[in-house]
Amino acid sequence: MKSRINLMKVTTDMTTLYGISNCDTCRKAKNWFNENRITFDFFDFRKNELTQTKIETWIDSIGLDKLINRRGTTWRNLPDELRDKIHGPENVDVLNQFPTLIKRPIIEIDDHFLVGFDASVIKQIQVMKM
């Protein structure tokens, strides 16, 4: 079985945590998954390039405004010309060039996407899958 949680039978085909290794919220999510014995893959998008398809899927499923981290230093230091491109057809290229513009973590449980870490929401998804 790919994933498991104590006291609950969960048959999750795939759980992936997307983020960066030094992000506090990503570390908190990784610790929670490990403590609850949930098997997951970690994709560090600072070290590995995201595919165009993955970013497009997130934009379609999550929405561009929820996906972009406007509080971080990457956004504050981003030139205006690139900020303008984020809302145009070149948004995927900008996000691939500056992956820390993406809020984190993004948790993918099968076809469900969560932005940020909230253990109660993850538990609800797992219960729905039982």
MDTraj code that builds the backbone (N, CA, C; nanometers):
import mdtraj as md
import numpy as np

residues = "MET LYS SER ARG ILE ASN LEU MET LYS VAL THR THR ASP MET THR THR LEU TYR GLY ILE SER ASN CYS ASP THR CYS ARG LYS ALA LYS ASN TRP PHE ASN GLU ASN ARG ILE THR PHE ASP PHE PHE ASP PHE ARG LYS ASN GLU LEU THR GLN THR LYS ILE GLU THR TRP ILE ASP SER ILE GLY LEU ASP LYS LEU ILE ASN ARG ARG GLY THR THR TRP ARG ASN LEU PRO ASP GLU LEU ARG ASP LYS ILE HIS GLY PRO GLU ASN VAL ASP VAL LEU ASN GLN PHE PRO THR LEU ILE LYS ARG PRO ILE ILE GLU ILE ASP ASP HIS PHE LEU VAL GLY PHE ASP ALA SER VAL ILE LYS GLN ILE GLN VAL MET LYS MET".split()
xyz = np.array([
    [0.0854, -0.1169, 0.0000],
    [0.0000, 0.0000, 0.0000],
    [0.0901, 0.1233, 0.0000],
    [0.0605, 0.2190, -0.0865],
    [0.1436, 0.3378, -0.1030],
    [0.1389, 0.4278, 0.0193],
    [0.0204, 0.4512, 0.0755],
    [0.0080, 0.5422, 0.1894],
    [-0.0744, 0.4783, 0.2986],
    [-0.0455, 0.5164, 0.4211],
    [-0.1230, 0.4641, 0.5325],
    [-0.1225, 0.5670, 0.6448],
    [-0.2230, 0.5592, 0.7269],
    [-0.2302, 0.6458, 0.8437],
    [-0.2766, 0.5600, 0.9596],
    [-0.2228, 0.5842, 1.0765],
    [-0.2590, 0.5015, 1.1908],
    [-0.4071, 0.5168, 1.2232],
    [-0.4697, 0.4071, 1.2582],
    [-0.6098, 0.3991, 1.2975],
    [-0.7085, 0.4265, 1.1851],
    [-0.6635, 0.4636, 1.0682],
    [-0.7542, 0.4859, 0.9560],
    [-0.7033, 0.4051, 0.8380],
    [-0.7954, 0.3478, 0.7652],
    [-0.7551, 0.2794, 0.6440],
    [-0.7692, 0.3785, 0.5294],
    [-0.6572, 0.4160, 0.4724],
    [-0.6569, 0.5118, 0.3631],
    [-0.5881, 0.4458, 0.2452],
    [-0.6520, 0.4494, 0.1318],
    [-0.5932, 0.3913, 0.0124],
    [-0.5618, 0.5035, -0.0854],
    [-0.4666, 0.5836, -0.0505],
    [-0.4254, 0.6925, -0.1364],
    [-0.3273, 0.6382, -0.2385],
    [-0.3595, 0.6582, -0.3661],
    [-0.2713, 0.6107, -0.4709],
    [-0.1425, 0.6922, -0.4745],
    [-0.1558, 0.8242, -0.4569],
    [-0.0380, 0.9077, -0.4681],
    [-0.0556, 1.0352, -0.3876],
    [0.0408, 1.0620, -0.3032],
    [0.0454, 1.1879, -0.2304],
    [0.1806, 1.2504, -0.2588],
    [0.1771, 1.3724, -0.3086],
    [0.3005, 1.4439, -0.3388],
    [0.2960, 1.5793, -0.2716],
    [0.4050, 1.6136, -0.2097],
    [0.4219, 1.7431, -0.1449],
    [0.5205, 1.8218, -0.2303],
    [0.4748, 1.9345, -0.2842],
    [0.5593, 2.0211, -0.3659],
    [0.5988, 2.1418, -0.2831],
    [0.7258, 2.1761, -0.2843],
    [0.7712, 2.2918, -0.2095],
    [0.9208, 2.3059, -0.2201],
    [0.9793, 2.3693, -0.1176],
    [1.1243, 2.3812, -0.1110],
    [1.1699, 2.3348, 0.0266],
    [1.2877, 2.2778, 0.0308],
    [1.3362, 2.2124, 0.1523],
    [1.3486, 2.3047, 0.2723],
    [1.3852, 2.4295, 0.2510],
    [1.4086, 2.5181, 0.3650],
    [1.2862, 2.6004, 0.4050],
    [1.1700, 2.5692, 0.3514],
    [1.0457, 2.6391, 0.3859],
    [0.9897, 2.5807, 0.5162],
    [0.9627, 2.6670, 0.6140],
    [0.9112, 2.6207, 0.7436],
    [0.7792, 2.5462, 0.7300],
    [0.6884, 2.5974, 0.6473],
    [0.5582, 2.5325, 0.6315],
    [0.5725, 2.3979, 0.5621],
    [0.6634, 2.3883, 0.4671],
    [0.6893, 2.2592, 0.4017],
    [0.7452, 2.1586, 0.5015],
    [0.8360, 2.2042, 0.5866],
    [0.8913, 2.1153, 0.6899],
    [0.7824, 2.0702, 0.7862],
    [0.6936, 2.1607, 0.8225],
    [0.5832, 2.1268, 0.9124],
    [0.4937, 2.0204, 0.8481],
    [0.4649, 2.0368, 0.7203],
    [0.3824, 1.9388, 0.6491],
    [0.4536, 1.8038, 0.6405],
    [0.5821, 1.8049, 0.6073],
    [0.6579, 1.6800, 0.5991],
    [0.6590, 1.6082, 0.7337],
    [0.6797, 1.6826, 0.8412],
    [0.6784, 1.6223, 0.9747],
    [0.5426, 1.5617, 1.0070],
    [0.4352, 1.6310, 0.9726],
    [0.3005, 1.5810, 1.0003],
    [0.2749, 1.4515, 0.9229],
    [0.3120, 1.4493, 0.7953],
    [0.2949, 1.3271, 0.7159],
    [0.3747, 1.2122, 0.7772],
    [0.4978, 1.2388, 0.8152],
    [0.5809, 1.1337, 0.8758],
    [0.5239, 1.0865, 1.0089],
    [0.4808, 1.1787, 1.0946],
    [0.4236, 1.1419, 1.2247],
    [0.2972, 1.0586, 1.2095],
    [0.2212, 1.0836, 1.1039],
    [0.0975, 1.0100, 1.0800],
    [0.1179, 0.8922, 0.9854],
    [0.2436, 0.8610, 0.9590],
    [0.2812, 0.7461, 0.8761],
    [0.2148, 0.7475, 0.7395],
    [0.2107, 0.8626, 0.6798],
    [0.1568, 0.8757, 0.5447],
    [0.2749, 0.8839, 0.4491],
    [0.2805, 0.7898, 0.3583],
    [0.3875, 0.7881, 0.2601],
    [0.3612, 0.8966, 0.1566],
    [0.4642, 0.9706, 0.1241],
    [0.4495, 1.0783, 0.0266],
    [0.5813, 1.0972, -0.0469],
    [0.5712, 1.1581, -0.1634],
    [0.6890, 1.1995, -0.2381],
    [0.7069, 1.3486, -0.2155],
    [0.8305, 1.3926, -0.2020],
    [0.8590, 1.5352, -0.1891],
    [0.9270, 1.5828, -0.3162],
    [0.8712, 1.6865, -0.3758],
    [0.9261, 1.7445, -0.4981],
    [0.9734, 1.8850, -0.4647],
    [1.1038, 1.9036, -0.4613],
    [1.1623, 2.0345, -0.4326],
    [1.1705, 2.1110, -0.5641],
    [1.0812, 2.2092, -0.5814],
    [1.0797, 2.2773, -0.7103],
    [1.1853, 2.3865, -0.7228],
    [1.2683, 2.3990, -0.6243],
    [1.3863, 2.4840, -0.6413],
    [1.4988, 2.4004, -0.7050],
    [1.5007, 2.2706, -0.6767],
    [1.6056, 2.1827, -0.7295],
    [1.5635, 2.1109, -0.8569],
    [1.4332, 2.0918, -0.8762],
    [1.3807, 2.0195, -0.9921],
    [1.2829, 2.1097, -1.0659],
    [1.2927, 2.1102, -1.1968],
    [1.2052, 2.1963, -1.2760],
    [1.0654, 2.1360, -1.2864],
    [0.9666, 2.2187, -1.2604],
    [0.8278, 2.1777, -1.2778],
    [0.7957, 2.1716, -1.4263],
    [0.7055, 2.0824, -1.4639],
    [0.6653, 2.0755, -1.6039],
    [0.5629, 2.1841, -1.6332],
    [0.5556, 2.2213, -1.7581],
    [0.4562, 2.3193, -1.8013],
    [0.3161, 2.2669, -1.7725],
    [0.2951, 2.1382, -1.7966],
    [0.1645, 2.0769, -1.7725],
    [0.1254, 2.0848, -1.6256],
    [0.2200, 2.0601, -1.5351],
    [0.1907, 2.0646, -1.3914],
    [0.1487, 2.2055, -1.3504],
    [0.2233, 2.3063, -1.3948],
    [0.1893, 2.4444, -1.3599],
    [0.0539, 2.4827, -1.4185],
    [0.0273, 2.4433, -1.5421],
    [-0.1028, 2.4729, -1.6039],
    [-0.2160, 2.4050, -1.5273],
    [-0.1928, 2.2821, -1.4825],
    [-0.2938, 2.2105, -1.4035],
    [-0.3222, 2.2853, -1.2744],
    [-0.2179, 2.3324, -1.2070],
    [-0.2372, 2.4084, -1.0835],
    [-0.3136, 2.5374, -1.1095],
    [-0.2789, 2.6075, -1.2164],
    [-0.3490, 2.7325, -1.2480],
    [-0.4962, 2.7041, -1.2727],
    [-0.5256, 2.5978, -1.3486],
    [-0.6650, 2.5622, -1.3782],
    [-0.7399, 2.5158, -1.2540],
    [-0.6748, 2.4374, -1.1692],
    [-0.7416, 2.3781, -1.0526],
    [-0.7468, 2.4714, -0.9325],
    [-0.6392, 2.5432, -0.9083],
    [-0.6271, 2.6256, -0.7884],
    [-0.6622, 2.7706, -0.8162],
    [-0.6246, 2.8166, -0.9341],
    [-0.6418, 2.9572, -0.9694],
    [-0.5106, 3.0314, -0.9519],
    [-0.4820, 3.1205, -1.0443],
    [-0.3545, 3.1911, -1.0441],
    [-0.3362, 3.2760, -0.9193],
    [-0.4411, 3.3456, -0.8774],
    [-0.4279, 3.4336, -0.7604],
    [-0.3957, 3.3570, -0.6326],
    [-0.4528, 3.2382, -0.6164],
    [-0.4232, 3.1575, -0.4973],
    [-0.2861, 3.0911, -0.5061],
    [-0.2373, 3.0750, -0.6271],
    [-0.1109, 3.0051, -0.6489],
    [0.0109, 3.0940, -0.6241],
    [-0.0032, 3.2234, -0.6477],
    [0.1115, 3.3146, -0.6405],
    [0.1322, 3.3661, -0.4988],
    [0.2563, 3.3598, -0.4542],
    [0.2957, 3.4104, -0.3232],
    [0.3399, 3.5559, -0.3380],
    [0.2512, 3.6472, -0.3040],
    [0.2819, 3.7899, -0.3172],
    [0.3449, 3.8482, -0.1904],
    [0.3638, 3.7664, -0.0888],
    [0.4234, 3.8145, 0.0363],
    [0.5741, 3.7929, 0.0428],
    [0.6256, 3.7114, -0.0455],
    [0.7668, 3.6750, -0.0385],
    [0.8594, 3.7759, -0.1035],
    [0.9867, 3.7564, -0.0775],
    [1.0871, 3.8470, -0.1333],
    [1.0993, 3.8328, -0.2846],
    [1.0706, 3.7147, -0.3376],
    [1.0786, 3.6972, -0.4826],
    [0.9802, 3.7902, -0.5515],
    [0.8569, 3.7973, -0.5019],
    [0.7562, 3.8862, -0.5610],
    [0.7978, 4.0328, -0.5456],
    [0.8431, 4.0686, -0.4278],
    [0.8812, 4.2086, -0.4032],
    [0.9989, 4.2517, -0.4905],
    [1.0878, 4.1585, -0.5218],
    [1.2048, 4.1904, -0.6043],
    [1.1821, 4.1682, -0.7533],
    [1.0651, 4.1188, -0.7898],
    [1.0360, 4.0890, -0.9301],
    [1.0156, 4.2189, -1.0084],
    [1.0844, 4.2344, -1.1209],
    [1.0644, 4.3549, -1.2021],
    [0.9192, 4.3667, -1.2485],
    [0.8734, 4.4899, -1.2646],
    [0.7347, 4.5152, -1.3053],
    [0.6985, 4.4444, -1.4352],
    [0.7914, 4.4374, -1.5294],
    [0.7620, 4.3722, -1.6571],
    [0.7289, 4.2242, -1.6376],
    [0.7945, 4.1585, -1.5417],
    [0.7633, 4.0177, -1.5149],
    [0.6349, 4.0044, -1.4341],
    [0.6083, 4.0990, -1.3462],
    [0.4804, 4.0977, -1.2736],
    [0.3640, 4.1073, -1.3711],
    [0.3806, 4.1891, -1.4745],
    [0.2752, 4.2022, -1.5756],
    [0.2570, 4.0717, -1.6530],
    [0.3667, 4.0020, -1.6792],
    [0.3598, 3.8766, -1.7552],
    [0.2907, 3.7653, -1.6767],
    [0.2892, 3.7767, -1.5449],
    [0.2306, 3.6703, -1.4624],
    [0.0808, 3.6557, -1.4903],
    [0.0180, 3.7623, -1.5392],
    [-0.1256, 3.7567, -1.5687],
    [-0.1533, 3.7364, -1.7173],
    [-0.0502, 3.7112, -1.7942],
    [-0.0666, 3.6903, -1.9372],
    [-0.0331, 3.5482, -1.9771],
    [-0.0205, 3.5272, -2.1071],
    [0.0063, 3.3921, -2.1577],
    [0.1443, 3.3378, -2.1202],
    [0.2329, 3.4234, -2.0713],
    [0.3672, 3.3790, -2.0348],
    [0.3780, 3.3443, -1.8863],
    [0.2640, 3.3310, -1.8173],
    [0.2664, 3.3070, -1.6724],
    [0.3389, 3.1775, -1.6350],
    [0.3235, 3.0737, -1.7132],
    [0.3896, 2.9462, -1.6827],
    [0.5414, 2.9622, -1.6900],
    [0.5881, 3.0363, -1.7900],
    [0.7323, 3.0593, -1.8040],
    [0.7880, 3.1366, -1.6846],
    [0.7142, 3.2379, -1.6391],
    [0.7596, 3.3178, -1.5250],
    [0.7643, 3.2309, -1.3996],
    [0.6607, 3.1487, -1.3776],
    [0.6581, 3.0623, -1.2591],
    [0.7681, 2.9566, -1.2645],
    [0.8008, 2.9102, -1.3832],
    [0.9097, 2.8139, -1.3957],
    [1.0451, 2.8798, -1.3728],
    [1.0579, 3.0044, -1.4157],
    [1.1826, 3.0774, -1.3966],
    [1.2026, 3.1170, -1.2504],
    [1.0904, 3.1473, -1.1814],
    [1.0943, 3.1899, -1.0415],
    [0.9987, 3.1026, -0.9592],
    [1.0359, 2.9769, -0.9338],
    [0.9432, 2.8850, -0.8668],
    [0.9061, 2.9268, -0.7247],
    [0.9864, 3.0118, -0.6615],
    [0.9502, 3.0551, -0.5262],
    [0.8369, 3.1570, -0.5278],
    [0.7871, 3.1921, -0.6463],
    [0.6642, 3.2717, -0.6557],
    [0.5416, 3.1868, -0.6223],
    [0.5591, 3.0552, -0.6244],
    [0.4483, 2.9634, -0.5987],
    [0.4331, 2.9457, -0.4480],
    [0.3099, 2.9616, -0.3989],
    [0.2842, 2.9382, -0.2564],
    [0.3163, 2.7936, -0.2242],
    [0.3538, 2.7717, -0.0999],
    [0.3923, 2.6369, -0.0621],
    [0.3472, 2.6037, 0.0791],
    [0.3377, 2.4767, 0.1000],
    [0.3505, 2.3690, 0.0022],
    [0.2230, 2.3553, -0.0805],
    [0.2364, 2.2867, -0.1907],
    [0.1194, 2.2393, -0.2640],
    [0.1159, 2.0897, -0.2378],
    [0.0039, 2.0449, -0.1861],
    [-0.0126, 1.9036, -0.1538],
    [-0.1098, 1.8450, -0.2543],
    [-0.0649, 1.7421, -0.3232],
    [-0.1476, 1.6744, -0.4224],
    [-0.1803, 1.5357, -0.3692],
    [-0.3079, 1.5123, -0.3462],
    [-0.3561, 1.3812, -0.3047],
    [-0.4501, 1.3351, -0.4147],
    [-0.3999, 1.2421, -0.4951],
    [-0.4688, 1.1988, -0.6158],
    [-0.5009, 1.3213, -0.7000],
    [-0.6268, 1.3552, -0.7180],
    [-0.6611, 1.4705, -0.8018],
    [-0.7044, 1.5916, -0.7197],
    [-0.6745, 1.5920, -0.5913],
    [-0.7053, 1.7055, -0.5035],
    [-0.5777, 1.7857, -0.4799],
    [-0.5908, 1.9185, -0.4843],
    [-0.4773, 2.0068, -0.4612],
    [-0.5073, 2.0981, -0.3440],
    [-0.4114, 2.1089, -0.2529],
    [-0.4221, 2.1995, -0.1392],
    [-0.3026, 2.2930, -0.1421],
    [-0.3281, 2.4213, -0.1188],
    [-0.2197, 2.5187, -0.1108],
    [-0.2024, 2.5545, 0.0352],
    [-0.0810, 2.5405, 0.0858],
    [-0.0555, 2.5623, 0.2271],
    [-0.0758, 2.4320, 0.3020],
    [-0.0533, 2.4367, 0.4311],
    [-0.0666, 2.3153, 0.5109],
    [-0.1736, 2.3339, 0.6162],
    [-0.2733, 2.2454, 0.6117],
    [-0.3810, 2.2428, 0.7106],
    [-0.4157, 2.0960, 0.7337],
    [-0.3711, 2.0411, 0.8455],
    [-0.3895, 1.8988, 0.8742],
    [-0.5359, 1.8589, 0.8728],
    [-0.6260, 1.9452, 0.9187],
    [-0.7681, 1.9095, 0.9239],
    [-0.8252, 1.8886, 0.7840],
    [-0.7802, 1.9661, 0.6869],
    [-0.8285, 1.9498, 0.5493],
    [-0.7771, 1.8191, 0.4907],
    [-0.6523, 1.7864, 0.5181],
    [-0.5957, 1.6607, 0.4684],
    [-0.6715, 1.5423, 0.5267],
    [-0.7029, 1.5478, 0.6547],
    [-0.7798, 1.4399, 0.7178],
    [-0.9173, 1.4266, 0.6535],
    [-0.9827, 1.5387, 0.6205],
    [-1.1144, 1.5333, 0.5564],
    [-1.1063, 1.4644, 0.4213],
    [-1.0040, 1.4955, 0.3441],
    [-0.9874, 1.4310, 0.2138],
    [-0.9663, 1.2813, 0.2323],
    [-0.8863, 1.2435, 0.3304],
    [-0.8600, 1.1023, 0.3543],
    [-0.9865, 1.0292, 0.3967],
    [-1.0675, 1.0899, 0.4805],
    [-1.1915, 1.0264, 0.5252],
    [-1.2873, 1.0108, 0.4078],
    [-1.2942, 1.1097, 0.3199],
    [-1.3819, 1.1014, 0.2028],
    [-1.3424, 0.9854, 0.1130],
    [-1.2151, 0.9509, 0.1103],
    [-1.1660, 0.8452, 0.0230],
    [-1.1879, 0.7060, 0.0798],
    [-1.2303, 0.6964, 0.2059],
    [-1.2465, 0.5654, 0.2692],
    [-1.3647, 0.4915, 0.2104],
])
top = md.Topology()
chain = top.add_chain()
for i, resn in enumerate(residues, 1):
    res = top.add_residue(resn, chain, resSeq=i)
    for name in ("N", "CA", "C"):
        top.add_atom(name, md.element.get_by_symbol(name[0]), res)
traj = md.Trajectory(xyz[None], top)
